[in-house]
Amino acid sequence: MPFCHSEIRFPKPKPTAYPRTISTLGDHIRKRRLDLNLLQKQVADEIGVHEMTITLWEVNATVPEVRYMPAIIQFLGYKPLPAA
């Protein structure tokens, strides 16, 4: 019928780089970065580290030093680690 219009909407699929499970601090950082559509360089500038540092955190090759935790928490908007 020419006067009938229907529309089906689906949520946009997540990028392939999006972490499947959020279990490490690097996963939290990558998820937030992709949600905000930011480059690693932009996140690095915001946190105060080198771009390669963000890469290493996101692939879980290294973990952030304690001195970067306030900036990471501010970037994420929440505390990603369970309370001690």
ABEGO torsion letter per residue (X at the ends): XAABBBBBBBBBBBBAABBABBABAAAAAAAAAAAAGBBAAAAAAAAGBBAAAAAAAAAGABBBBAAAAAAAAAAAGBBABBBX
